[in-house]
């Protein structure tokens, strides 16, 4: 999966959960980092990616396979 596609999935899941960027990234990464991930400007660090997926209630494998 391409970087931009991962970001789009994170964005979509965040909206499904009705979460703000601040809610999702609190204690994991900065809002700026999350914005860059969602827009495809940056590829997520594996630990950050796993933590974001966990907070969204999904596994990293689920997000990558979609």
mmCIF file as Biopython writes it, N, C-alpha, C and O atoms, coordinates in Angstrom:
data_model
#
loop_
_atom_site.group_PDB
_atom_site.id
_atom_site.type_symbol
_atom_site.label_atom_id
_atom_site.label_alt_id
_atom_site.label_comp_id
_atom_site.label_asym_id
_atom_site.label_entity_id
_atom_site.label_seq_id
_atom_site.pdbx_PDB_ins_code
_atom_site.Cartn_x
_atom_site.Cartn_y
_atom_site.Cartn_z
_atom_site.occupancy
_atom_site.B_iso_or_equiv
_atom_site.auth_seq_id
_atom_site.auth_asym_id
_atom_site.pdbx_PDB_model_num
ATOM 1   N N  . UNK A ? 1  ? 0.845   -1.169 0.000  1.0 0.0 1  A 1 
ATOM 2   C CA . UNK A ? 1  ? 0.000   0.000  0.000  1.0 0.0 1  A 1 
ATOM 3   C C  . UNK A ? 1  ? 0.896   1.240  0.000  1.0 0.0 1  A 1 
ATOM 4   O O  . UNK A ? 1  ? 1.901   1.291  0.710  1.0 0.0 1  A 1 
ATOM 5   N N  . UNK A ? 2  ? 0.530   2.208  -0.781 1.0 0.0 2  A 1 
ATOM 6   C CA . UNK A ? 2  ? 1.290   3.448  -0.894 1.0 0.0 2  A 1 
ATOM 7   C C  . UNK A ? 2  ? 1.051   4.344  0.322  1.0 0.0 2  A 1 
ATOM 8   O O  . UNK A ? 2  ? 0.040   4.217  1.014  1.0 0.0 2  A 1 
ATOM 9   N N  . UNK A ? 3  ? 1.986   5.241  0.567  1.0 0.0 3  A 1 
ATOM 10  C CA . UNK A ? 3  ? 1.909   6.150  1.699  1.0 0.0 3  A 1 
ATOM 11  C C  . UNK A ? 3  ? 0.604   6.935  1.708  1.0 0.0 3  A 1 
ATOM 12  O O  . UNK A ? 3  ? -0.038  7.053  2.751  1.0 0.0 3  A 1 
ATOM 13  N N  . UNK A ? 4  ? 0.210   7.467  0.574  1.0 0.0 4  A 1 
ATOM 14  C CA . UNK A ? 4  ? -1.024  8.246  0.487  1.0 0.0 4  A 1 
ATOM 15  C C  . UNK A ? 4  ? -2.262  7.427  0.792  1.0 0.0 4  A 1 
ATOM 16  O O  . UNK A ? 4  ? -3.218  7.934  1.379  1.0 0.0 4  A 1 
ATOM 17  N N  . UNK A ? 5  ? -2.250  6.161  0.396  1.0 0.0 5  A 1 
ATOM 18  C CA . UNK A ? 5  ? -3.394  5.290  0.657  1.0 0.0 5  A 1 
ATOM 19  C C  . UNK A ? 5  ? -3.523  4.976  2.146  1.0 0.0 5  A 1 
ATOM 20  O O  . UNK A ? 5  ? -4.632  4.906  2.677  1.0 0.0 5  A 1 
ATOM 21  N N  . UNK A ? 6  ? -2.395  4.789  2.812  1.0 0.0 6  A 1 
ATOM 22  C CA . UNK A ? 6  ? -2.410  4.554  4.257  1.0 0.0 6  A 1 
ATOM 23  C C  . UNK A ? 6  ? -3.004  5.773  4.951  1.0 0.0 6  A 1 
ATOM 24  O O  . UNK A ? 6  ? -3.852  5.648  5.834  1.0 0.0 6  A 1 
ATOM 25  N N  . UNK A ? 7  ? -2.554  6.939  4.544  1.0 0.0 7  A 1 
ATOM 26  C CA . UNK A ? 7  ? -3.071  8.178  5.128  1.0 0.0 7  A 1 
ATOM 27  C C  . UNK A ? 7  ? -4.557  8.344  4.908  1.0 0.0 7  A 1 
ATOM 28  O O  . UNK A ? 7  ? -5.271  8.781  5.811  1.0 0.0 7  A 1 
ATOM 29  N N  . UNK A ? 8  ? -5.036  8.005  3.725  1.0 0.0 8  A 1 
ATOM 30  C CA . UNK A ? 8  ? -6.467  8.109  3.426  1.0 0.0 8  A 1 
ATOM 31  C C  . UNK A ? 8  ? -7.273  7.154  4.296  1.0 0.0 8  A 1 
ATOM 32  O O  . UNK A ? 8  ? -8.369  7.490  4.745  1.0 0.0 8  A 1 
ATOM 33  N N  . UNK A ? 9  ? -6.723  5.950  4.534  1.0 0.0 9  A 1 
ATOM 34  C CA . UNK A ? 9  ? -7.412  4.986  5.388  1.0 0.0 9  A 1 
ATOM 35  C C  . UNK A ? 9  ? -7.487  5.497  6.819  1.0 0.0 9  A 1 
ATOM 36  O O  . UNK A ? 9  ? -8.535  5.402  7.458  1.0 0.0 9  A 1 
ATOM 37  N N  . UNK A ? 10 ? -6.386  6.038  7.325  1.0 0.0 10 A 1 
ATOM 38  C CA . UNK A ? 10 ? -6.383  6.588  8.678  1.0 0.0 10 A 1 
ATOM 39  C C  . UNK A ? 10 ? -7.408  7.719  8.776  1.0 0.0 10 A 1 
ATOM 40  O O  . UNK A ? 10 ? -8.172  7.796  9.739  1.0 0.0 10 A 1 
ATOM 41  N N  . UNK A ? 11 ? -7.414  8.580  7.783  1.0 0.0 11 A 1 
ATOM 42  C CA . UNK A ? 11 ? -8.364  9.701  7.739  1.0 0.0 11 A 1 
ATOM 43  C C  . UNK A ? 11 ? -9.808  9.189  7.739  1.0 0.0 11 A 1 
ATOM 44  O O  . UNK A ? 11 ? -10.640 9.677  8.503  1.0 0.0 11 A 1 
ATOM 45  N N  . UNK A ? 12 ? -10.100 8.221  6.894  1.0 0.0 12 A 1 
ATOM 46  C CA . UNK A ? 12 ? -11.456 7.676  6.795  1.0 0.0 12 A 1 
ATOM 47  C C  . UNK A ? 12 ? -11.900 7.030  8.101  1.0 0.0 12 A 1 
ATOM 48  O O  . UNK A ? 12 ? -13.024 7.238  8.558  1.0 0.0 12 A 1 
ATOM 49  N N  . UNK A ? 13 ? -11.013 6.249  8.694  1.0 0.0 13 A 1 
ATOM 50  C CA . UNK A ? 13 ? -11.347 5.591  9.957  1.0 0.0 13 A 1 
ATOM 51  C C  . UNK A ? 13 ? -11.546 6.615  11.071 1.0 0.0 13 A 1 
ATOM 52  O O  . UNK A ? 13 ? -12.420 6.450  11.922 1.0 0.0 13 A 1 
ATOM 53  N N  . UNK A ? 14 ? -10.746 7.659  11.064 1.0 0.0 14 A 1 
ATOM 54  C CA . UNK A ? 14 ? -10.882 8.716  12.066 1.0 0.0 14 A 1 
ATOM 55  C C  . UNK A ? 14 ? -12.242 9.396  11.943 1.0 0.0 14 A 1 
ATOM 56  O O  . UNK A ? 14 ? -12.896 9.675  12.948 1.0 0.0 14 A 1 
ATOM 57  N N  . UNK A ? 15 ? -12.660 9.660  10.713 1.0 0.0 15 A 1 
ATOM 58  C CA . UNK A ? 15 ? -13.968 10.285 10.504 1.0 0.0 15 A 1 
ATOM 59  C C  . UNK A ? 15 ? -15.106 9.351  10.896 1.0 0.0 15 A 1 
ATOM 60  O O  . UNK A ? 15 ? -16.106 9.795  11.460 1.0 0.0 15 A 1 
ATOM 61  N N  . UNK A ? 16 ? -14.959 8.054  10.601 1.0 0.0 16 A 1 
ATOM 62  C CA . UNK A ? 16 ? -15.976 7.070  10.990 1.0 0.0 16 A 1 
ATOM 63  C C  . UNK A ? 16 ? -16.168 7.053  12.501 1.0 0.0 16 A 1 
ATOM 64  O O  . UNK A ? 16 ? -17.285 6.891  12.993 1.0 0.0 16 A 1 
ATOM 65  N N  . UNK A ? 17 ? -15.079 7.220  13.225 1.0 0.0 17 A 1 
ATOM 66  C CA . UNK A ? 17 ? -15.115 7.222  14.693 1.0 0.0 17 A 1 
ATOM 67  C C  . UNK A ? 17 ? -15.476 8.601  15.245 1.0 0.0 17 A 1 
ATOM 68  O O  . UNK A ? 17 ? -15.576 8.781  16.459 1.0 0.0 17 A 1 
ATOM 69  N N  . UNK A ? 18 ? -15.671 9.571  14.355 1.0 0.0 18 A 1 
ATOM 70  C CA . UNK A ? 18 ? -16.007 10.938 14.739 1.0 0.0 18 A 1 
ATOM 71  C C  . UNK A ? 18 ? -14.961 11.519 15.694 1.0 0.0 18 A 1 
ATOM 72  O O  . UNK A ? 18 ? -15.295 12.146 16.699 1.0 0.0 18 A 1 
ATOM 73  N N  . UNK A ? 19 ? -13.694 11.296 15.356 1.0 0.0 19 A 1 
ATOM 74  C CA . UNK A ? 19 ? -12.589 11.772 16.181 1.0 0.0 19 A 1 
ATOM 75  C C  . UNK A ? 19 ? -11.908 12.950 15.510 1.0 0.0 19 A 1 
ATOM 76  O O  . UNK A ? 19 ? -11.789 13.002 14.285 1.0 0.0 19 A 1 
ATOM 77  N N  . UNK A ? 20 ? -11.465 13.887 16.321 1.0 0.0 20 A 1 
ATOM 78  C CA . UNK A ? 20 ? -10.656 14.981 15.791 1.0 0.0 20 A 1 
ATOM 79  C C  . UNK A ? 20 ? -9.216  14.492 15.669 1.0 0.0 20 A 1 
ATOM 80  O O  . UNK A ? 20 ? -8.855  13.448 16.213 1.0 0.0 20 A 1 
ATOM 81  N N  . UNK A ? 21 ? -8.412  15.248 14.959 1.0 0.0 21 A 1 
ATOM 82  C CA . UNK A ? 21 ? -6.996  14.902 14.876 1.0 0.0 21 A 1 
ATOM 83  C C  . UNK A ? 21 ? -6.370  14.916 16.264 1.0 0.0 21 A 1 
ATOM 84  O O  . UNK A ? 21 ? -5.541  14.062 16.580 1.0 0.0 21 A 1 
ATOM 85  N N  . UNK A ? 22 ? -6.756  15.869 17.085 1.0 0.0 22 A 1 
ATOM 86  C CA . UNK A ? 22 ? -6.226  15.965 18.444 1.0 0.0 22 A 1 
ATOM 87  C C  . UNK A ? 22 ? -6.566  14.731 19.263 1.0 0.0 22 A 1 
ATOM 88  O O  . UNK A ? 22 ? -5.724  14.220 20.002 1.0 0.0 22 A 1 
ATOM 89  N N  . UNK A ? 23 ? -7.810  14.247 19.133 1.0 0.0 23 A 1 
ATOM 90  C CA . UNK A ? 23 ? -8.233  13.052 19.864 1.0 0.0 23 A 1 
ATOM 91  C C  . UNK A ? 23 ? -7.414  11.834 19.454 1.0 0.0 23 A 1 
ATOM 92  O O  . UNK A ? 23 ? -6.973  11.055 20.299 1.0 0.0 23 A 1 
ATOM 93  N N  . UNK A ? 24 ? -7.219  11.683 18.165 1.0 0.0 24 A 1 
ATOM 94  C CA . UNK A ? 24 ? -6.516  10.505 17.663 1.0 0.0 24 A 1 
ATOM 95  C C  . UNK A ? 24 ? -5.044  10.507 18.035 1.0 0.0 24 A 1 
ATOM 96  O O  . UNK A ? 24 ? -4.512  9.473  18.440 1.0 0.0 24 A 1 
ATOM 97  N N  . UNK A ? 25 ? -4.389  11.618 17.908 1.0 0.0 25 A 1 
ATOM 98  C CA . UNK A ? 25 ? -2.933  11.625 18.079 1.0 0.0 25 A 1 
ATOM 99  C C  . UNK A ? 25 ? -2.460  11.902 19.497 1.0 0.0 25 A 1 
ATOM 100 O O  . UNK A ? 25 ? -1.262  11.804 19.763 1.0 0.0 25 A 1 
ATOM 101 N N  . UNK A ? 26 ? -3.354  12.243 20.414 1.0 0.0 26 A 1 
ATOM 102 C CA . UNK A ? 26 ? -2.972  12.587 21.792 1.0 0.0 26 A 1 
ATOM 103 C C  . UNK A ? 26 ? -2.092  11.495 22.404 1.0 0.0 26 A 1 
ATOM 104 O O  . UNK A ? 26 ? -2.513  10.346 22.535 1.0 0.0 26 A 1 
ATOM 105 N N  . UNK A ? 27 ? -0.881  11.863 22.770 1.0 0.0 27 A 1 
ATOM 106 C CA . UNK A ? 27 ? 0.048   10.939 23.397 1.0 0.0 27 A 1 
ATOM 107 C C  . UNK A ? 27 ? 0.787   10.028 22.432 1.0 0.0 27 A 1 
ATOM 108 O O  . UNK A ? 27 ? 1.617   9.221  22.850 1.0 0.0 27 A 1 
ATOM 109 N N  . UNK A ? 28 ? 0.494   10.151 21.147 1.0 0.0 28 A 1 
ATOM 110 C CA . UNK A ? 28 ? 1.134   9.291  20.146 1.0 0.0 28 A 1 
ATOM 111 C C  . UNK A ? 28 ? 2.076   10.092 19.260 1.0 0.0 28 A 1 
ATOM 112 O O  . UNK A ? 28 ? 3.241   9.733  19.087 1.0 0.0 28 A 1 
ATOM 113 N N  . UNK A ? 29 ? 1.563   11.172 18.708 1.0 0.0 29 A 1 
ATOM 114 C CA . UNK A ? 29 ? 2.354   12.024 17.817 1.0 0.0 29 A 1 
ATOM 115 C C  . UNK A ? 29 ? 1.737   13.414 17.826 1.0 0.0 29 A 1 
ATOM 116 O O  . UNK A ? 29 ? 0.700   13.638 18.451 1.0 0.0 29 A 1 
ATOM 117 N N  . UNK A ? 30 ? 2.370   14.336 17.138 1.0 0.0 30 A 1 
ATOM 118 C CA . UNK A ? 30 ? 1.821   15.693 17.069 1.0 0.0 30 A 1 
ATOM 119 C C  . UNK A ? 30 ? 0.698   15.758 16.037 1.0 0.0 30 A 1 
ATOM 120 O O  . UNK A ? 30 ? 0.589   14.898 15.163 1.0 0.0 30 A 1 
ATOM 121 N N  . UNK A ? 31 ? -0.121  16.776 16.152 1.0 0.0 31 A 1 
ATOM 122 C CA . UNK A ? 31 ? -1.189  17.002 15.175 1.0 0.0 31 A 1 
ATOM 123 C C  . UNK A ? 31 ? -0.579  17.227 13.794 1.0 0.0 31 A 1 
ATOM 124 O O  . UNK A ? 31 ? -1.120  16.762 12.791 1.0 0.0 31 A 1 
ATOM 125 N N  . UNK A ? 32 ? 0.528   17.928 13.740 1.0 0.0 32 A 1 
ATOM 126 C CA . UNK A ? 32 ? 1.211   18.179 12.466 1.0 0.0 32 A 1 
ATOM 127 C C  . UNK A ? 32 ? 1.644   16.874 11.824 1.0 0.0 32 A 1 
ATOM 128 O O  . UNK A ? 32 ? 1.486   16.689 10.617 1.0 0.0 32 A 1 
ATOM 129 N N  . UNK A ? 33 ? 2.188   15.970 12.625 1.0 0.0 33 A 1 
ATOM 130 C CA . UNK A ? 33 ? 2.606   14.668 12.098 1.0 0.0 33 A 1 
ATOM 131 C C  . UNK A ? 33 ? 1.407   13.908 11.561 1.0 0.0 33 A 1 
ATOM 132 O O  . UNK A ? 33 ? 1.473   13.339 10.472 1.0 0.0 33 A 1 
ATOM 133 N N  . UNK A ? 34 ? 0.310   13.890 12.314 1.0 0.0 34 A 1 
ATOM 134 C CA . UNK A ? 34 ? -0.895  13.192 11.848 1.0 0.0 34 A 1 
ATOM 135 C C  . UNK A ? 34 ? -1.405  13.811 10.560 1.0 0.0 34 A 1 
ATOM 136 O O  . UNK A ? 34 ? -1.789  13.083 9.645  1.0 0.0 34 A 1 
ATOM 137 N N  . UNK A ? 35 ? -1.419  15.126 10.464 1.0 0.0 35 A 1 
ATOM 138 C CA . UNK A ? 35 ? -1.842  15.805 9.239  1.0 0.0 35 A 1 
ATOM 139 C C  . UNK A ? 35 ? -0.985  15.351 8.060  1.0 0.0 35 A 1 
ATOM 140 O O  . UNK A ? 35 ? -1.509  15.048 6.988  1.0 0.0 35 A 1 
ATOM 141 N N  . UNK A ? 36 ? 0.305   15.304 8.254  1.0 0.0 36 A 1 
ATOM 142 C CA . UNK A ? 36 ? 1.212   14.887 7.176  1.0 0.0 36 A 1 
ATOM 143 C C  . UNK A ? 36 ? 1.002   13.426 6.792  1.0 0.0 36 A 1 
ATOM 144 O O  . UNK A ? 36 ? 1.138   13.065 5.624  1.0 0.0 36 A 1 
ATOM 145 N N  . UNK A ? 37 ? 0.672   12.589 7.767  1.0 0.0 37 A 1 
ATOM 146 C CA . UNK A ? 37 ? 0.369   11.191 7.460  1.0 0.0 37 A 1 
ATOM 147 C C  . UNK A ? 37 ? -0.912  11.088 6.645  1.0 0.0 37 A 1 
ATOM 148 O O  . UNK A ? 37 ? -0.969  10.375 5.644  1.0 0.0 37 A 1 
ATOM 149 N N  . UNK A ? 38 ? -1.936  11.807 7.084  1.0 0.0 38 A 1 
ATOM 150 C CA . UNK A ? 38 ? -3.232  11.737 6.402  1.0 0.0 38 A 1 
ATOM 151 C C  . UNK A ? 38 ? -3.182  12.292 4.984  1.0 0.0 38 A 1 
ATOM 152 O O  . UNK A ? 38 ? -3.913  11.823 4.112  1.0 0.0 38 A 1 
ATOM 153 N N  . UNK A ? 39 ? -2.341  13.272 4.747  1.0 0.0 39 A 1 
ATOM 154 C CA . UNK A ? 39 ? -2.256  13.861 3.414  1.0 0.0 39 A 1 
ATOM 155 C C  . UNK A ? 39 ? -1.234  13.161 2.522  1.0 0.0 39 A 1 
ATOM 156 O O  . UNK A ? 39 ? -1.077  13.520 1.355  1.0 0.0 39 A 1 
ATOM 157 N N  . UNK A ? 40 ? -0.545  12.168 3.065  1.0 0.0 40 A 1 
ATOM 158 C CA . UNK A ? 40 ? 0.414   11.415 2.265  1.0 0.0 40 A 1 
ATOM 159 C C  . UNK A ? 40 ? 1.774   12.073 2.131  1.0 0.0 40 A 1 
ATOM 160 O O  . UNK A ? 40 ? 2.607   11.621 1.346  1.0 0.0 40 A 1 
ATOM 161 N N  . UNK A ? 41 ? 2.009   13.135 2.888  1.0 0.0 41 A 1 
ATOM 162 C CA . UNK A ? 41 ? 3.302   13.816 2.834  1.0 0.0 41 A 1 
ATOM 163 C C  . UNK A ? 41 ? 4.387   13.036 3.569  1.0 0.0 41 A 1 
ATOM 164 O O  . UNK A ? 41 ? 5.580   13.236 3.337  1.0 0.0 41 A 1 
ATOM 165 N N  . UNK A ? 42 ? 3.954   12.144 4.459  1.0 0.0 42 A 1 
ATOM 166 C CA . UNK A ? 42 ? 4.903   11.429 5.291  1.0 0.0 42 A 1 
ATOM 167 C C  . UNK A ? 42 ? 4.448   9.993  5.477  1.0 0.0 42 A 1 
ATOM 168 O O  . UNK A ? 42 ? 3.255   9.722  5.615  1.0 0.0 42 A 1 
ATOM 169 N N  . UNK A ? 43 ? 5.399   9.082  5.480  1.0 0.0 43 A 1 
ATOM 170 C CA . UNK A ? 43 ? 5.117   7.677  5.755  1.0 0.0 43 A 1 
ATOM 171 C C  . UNK A ? 43 ? 5.203   7.473  7.264  1.0 0.0 43 A 1 
ATOM 172 O O  . UNK A ? 43 ? 6.141   7.960  7.895  1.0 0.0 43 A 1 
ATOM 173 N N  . UNK A ? 44 ? 4.244   6.764  7.852  1.0 0.0 44 A 1 
ATOM 174 C CA . UNK A ? 44 ? 4.242   6.626  9.306  1.0 0.0 44 A 1 
ATOM 175 C C  . UNK A ? 44 ? 5.336   5.697  9.826  1.0 0.0 44 A 1 
ATOM 176 O O  . UNK A ? 44 ? 5.660   4.683  9.206  1.0 0.0 44 A 1 
ATOM 177 N N  . UNK A ? 45 ? 5.890   6.061  10.961 1.0 0.0 45 A 1 
ATOM 178 C CA . UNK A ? 45 ? 6.771   5.180  11.701 1.0 0.0 45 A 1 
ATOM 179 C C  . UNK A ? 45 ? 5.921   3.991  12.149 1.0 0.0 45 A 1 
ATOM 180 O O  . UNK A ? 45 ? 4.750   4.167  12.487 1.0 0.0 45 A 1 
ATOM 181 N N  . UNK A ? 46 ? 6.485   2.798  12.157 1.0 0.0 46 A 1 
ATOM 182 C CA . UNK A ? 46 ? 5.693   1.597  12.444 1.0 0.0 46 A 1 
ATOM 183 C C  . UNK A ? 46 ? 5.038   1.648  13.821 1.0 0.0 46 A 1 
ATOM 184 O O  . UNK A ? 46 ? 3.886   1.241  13.967 1.0 0.0 46 A 1 
ATOM 185 N N  . UNK A ? 47 ? 5.750   2.139  14.830 1.0 0.0 47 A 1 
ATOM 186 C CA . UNK A ? 47 ? 5.168   2.197  16.171 1.0 0.0 47 A 1 
ATOM 187 C C  . UNK A ? 47 ? 4.046   3.223  16.254 1.0 0.0 47 A 1 
ATOM 188 O O  . UNK A ? 47 ? 3.030   2.980  16.905 1.0 0.0 47 A 1 
ATOM 189 N N  . UNK A ? 48 ? 4.220   4.357  15.603 1.0 0.0 48 A 1 
ATOM 190 C CA . UNK A ? 48 ? 3.169   5.378  15.553 1.0 0.0 48 A 1 
ATOM 191 C C  . UNK A ? 48 ? 1.958   4.822  14.800 1.0 0.0 48 A 1 
ATOM 192 O O  . UNK A ? 48 ? 0.818   4.986  15.236 1.0 0.0 48 A 1 
ATOM 193 N N  . UNK A ? 49 ? 2.211   4.175  13.686 1.0 0.0 49 A 1 
ATOM 194 C CA . UNK A ? 49 ? 1.141   3.597  12.873 1.0 0.0 49 A 1 
ATOM 195 C C  . UNK A ? 49 ? 0.339   2.575  13.682 1.0 0.0 49 A 1 
ATOM 196 O O  . UNK A ? 49 ? -0.892  2.599  13.662 1.0 0.0 49 A 1 
ATOM 197 N N  . UNK A ? 50 ? 1.019   1.690  14.383 1.0 0.0 50 A 1 
ATOM 198 C CA . UNK A ? 50 ? 0.335   0.673  15.182 1.0 0.0 50 A 1 
ATOM 199 C C  . UNK A ? 50 ? -0.489  1.312  16.301 1.0 0.0 50 A 1 
ATOM 200 O O  . UNK A ? 50 ? -1.607  0.876  16.577 1.0 0.0 50 A 1 
ATOM 201 N N  . UNK A ? 51 ? 0.058   2.340  16.942 1.0 0.0 51 A 1 
ATOM 202 C CA . UNK A ? 51 ? -0.669  3.018  18.017 1.0 0.0 51 A 1 
ATOM 203 C C  . UNK A ? 51 ? -1.915  3.729  17.488 1.0 0.0 51 A 1 
ATOM 204 O O  . UNK A ? 51 ? -2.970  3.690  18.122 1.0 0.0 51 A 1 
ATOM 205 N N  . UNK A ? 52 ? -1.796  4.373  16.337 1.0 0.0 52 A 1 
ATOM 206 C CA . UNK A ? 52 ? -2.953  5.047  15.733 1.0 0.0 52 A 1 
ATOM 207 C C  . UNK A ? 52 ? -4.029  4.024  15.365 1.0 0.0 52 A 1 
ATOM 208 O O  . UNK A ? 52 ? -5.213  4.239  15.623 1.0 0.0 52 A 1 
ATOM 209 N N  . UNK A ? 53 ? -3.615  2.925  14.767 1.0 0.0 53 A 1 
ATOM 210 C CA . UNK A ? 53 ? -4.571  1.874  14.389 1.0 0.0 53 A 1 
ATOM 211 C C  . UNK A ? 53 ? -5.276  1.311  15.614 1.0 0.0 53 A 1 
ATOM 212 O O  . UNK A ? 53 ? -6.486  1.085  15.595 1.0 0.0 53 A 1 
ATOM 213 N N  . UNK A ? 54 ? -4.514  1.087  16.676 1.0 0.0 54 A 1 
ATOM 214 C CA . UNK A ? 54 ? -5.104  0.564  17.905 1.0 0.0 54 A 1 
ATOM 215 C C  . UNK A ? 54 ? -6.156  1.529  18.453 1.0 0.0 54 A 1 
ATOM 216 O O  . UNK A ? 54 ? -7.239  1.108  18.859 1.0 0.0 54 A 1 
ATOM 217 N N  . UNK A ? 55 ? -5.837  2.803  18.464 1.0 0.0 55 A 1 
ATOM 218 C CA . UNK A ? 55 ? -6.791  3.798  18.962 1.0 0.0 55 A 1 
ATOM 219 C C  . UNK A ? 55 ? -8.032  3.850  18.075 1.0 0.0 55 A 1 
ATOM 220 O O  . UNK A ? 55 ? -9.122  4.165  18.552 1.0 0.0 55 A 1 
ATOM 221 N N  . UNK A ? 56 ? -7.873  3.544  16.790 1.0 0.0 56 A 1 
ATOM 222 C CA . UNK A ? 56 ? -9.000  3.520  15.865 1.0 0.0 56 A 1 
ATOM 223 C C  . UNK A ? 56 ? -9.778  2.204  15.943 1.0 0.0 56 A 1 
ATOM 224 O O  . UNK A ? 56 ? -10.813 2.053  15.295 1.0 0.0 56 A 1 
ATOM 225 N N  . UNK A ? 57 ? -9.276  1.255  16.737 1.0 0.0 57 A 1 
ATOM 226 C CA . UNK A ? 57 ? -9.958  -0.016 16.899 1.0 0.0 57 A 1 
ATOM 227 C C  . UNK A ? 57 ? -9.703  -0.998 15.782 1.0 0.0 57 A 1 
ATOM 228 O O  . UNK A ? 57 ? -10.490 -1.922 15.580 1.0 0.0 57 A 1 
ATOM 229 N N  . UNK A ? 58 ? -8.624  -0.818 15.057 1.0 0.0 58 A 1 
ATOM 230 C CA . UNK A ? 58 ? -8.270  -1.700 13.944 1.0 0.0 58 A 1 
ATOM 231 C C  . UNK A ? 58 ? -6.834  -2.164 14.100 1.0 0.0 58 A 1 
ATOM 232 O O  . UNK A ? 58 ? -6.039  -1.533 14.797 1.0 0.0 58 A 1 
ATOM 233 N N  . UNK A ? 59 ? -6.511  -3.258 13.455 1.0 0.0 59 A 1 
ATOM 234 C CA . UNK A ? 59 ? -5.117  -3.710 13.440 1.0 0.0 59 A 1 
ATOM 235 C C  . UNK A ? 59 ? -4.401  -3.042 12.286 1.0 0.0 59 A 1 
ATOM 236 O O  . UNK A ? 59 ? -5.030  -2.607 11.321 1.0 0.0 59 A 1 
ATOM 237 N N  . UNK A ? 60 ? -3.089  -2.961 12.388 1.0 0.0 60 A 1 
ATOM 238 C CA . UNK A ? 60 ? -2.295  -2.406 11.295 1.0 0.0 60 A 1 
ATOM 239 C C  . UNK A ? 60 ? -2.485  -3.230 10.033 1.0 0.0 60 A 1 
ATOM 240 O O  . UNK A ? 60 ? -2.522  -2.677 8.933  1.0 0.0 60 A 1 
ATOM 241 N N  . UNK A ? 61 ? -2.605  -4.555 10.176 1.0 0.0 61 A 1 
ATOM 242 C CA . UNK A ? 61 ? -2.828  -5.428 9.017  1.0 0.0 61 A 1 
ATOM 243 C C  . UNK A ? 61 ? -4.134  -5.088 8.321  1.0 0.0 61 A 1 
ATOM 244 O O  . UNK A ? 61 ? -4.203  -5.108 7.092  1.0 0.0 61 A 1 
ATOM 245 N N  . UNK A ? 62 ? -5.167  -4.776 9.088  1.0 0.0 62 A 1 
ATOM 246 C CA . UNK A ? 62 ? -6.454  -4.415 8.510  1.0 0.0 62 A 1 
ATOM 247 C C  . UNK A ? 62 ? -6.326  -3.151 7.660  1.0 0.0 62 A 1 
ATOM 248 O O  . UNK A ? 62 ? -6.812  -3.099 6.530  1.0 0.0 62 A 1 
ATOM 249 N N  . UNK A ? 63 ? -5.674  -2.146 8.210  1.0 0.0 63 A 1 
ATOM 250 C CA . UNK A ? 63 ? -5.547  -0.867 7.509  1.0 0.0 63 A 1 
ATOM 251 C C  . UNK A ? 63 ? -4.749  -1.036 6.229  1.0 0.0 63 A 1 
ATOM 252 O O  . UNK A ? 63 ? -5.114  -0.470 5.198  1.0 0.0 63 A 1 
ATOM 253 N N  . UNK A ? 64 ? -3.678  -1.793 6.271  1.0 0.0 64 A 1 
ATOM 254 C CA . UNK A ? 64 ? -2.813  -1.980 5.107  1.0 0.0 64 A 1 
ATOM 255 C C  . UNK A ? 64 ? -3.519  -2.809 4.039  1.0 0.0 64 A 1 
ATOM 256 O O  . UNK A ? 64 ? -3.295  -2.601 2.846  1.0 0.0 64 A 1 
ATOM 257 N N  . UNK A ? 65 ? -4.372  -3.747 4.455  1.0 0.0 65 A 1 
ATOM 258 C CA . UNK A ? 65 ? -5.009  -4.631 3.476  1.0 0.0 65 A 1 
ATOM 259 C C  . UNK A ? 65 ? -6.199  -4.011 2.780  1.0 0.0 65 A 1 
ATOM 260 O O  . UNK A ? 65 ? -6.667  -4.553 1.779  1.0 0.0 65 A 1 
ATOM 261 N N  . UNK A ? 66 ? -6.706  -2.895 3.274  1.0 0.0 66 A 1 
ATOM 262 C CA . UNK A ? 66 ? -7.897  -2.271 2.668  1.0 0.0 66 A 1 
ATOM 263 C C  . UNK A ? 66 ? -7.605  -1.513 1.419  1.0 0.0 66 A 1 
ATOM 264 O O  . UNK A ? 66 ? -8.514  -0.945 0.815  1.0 0.0 66 A 1 
#
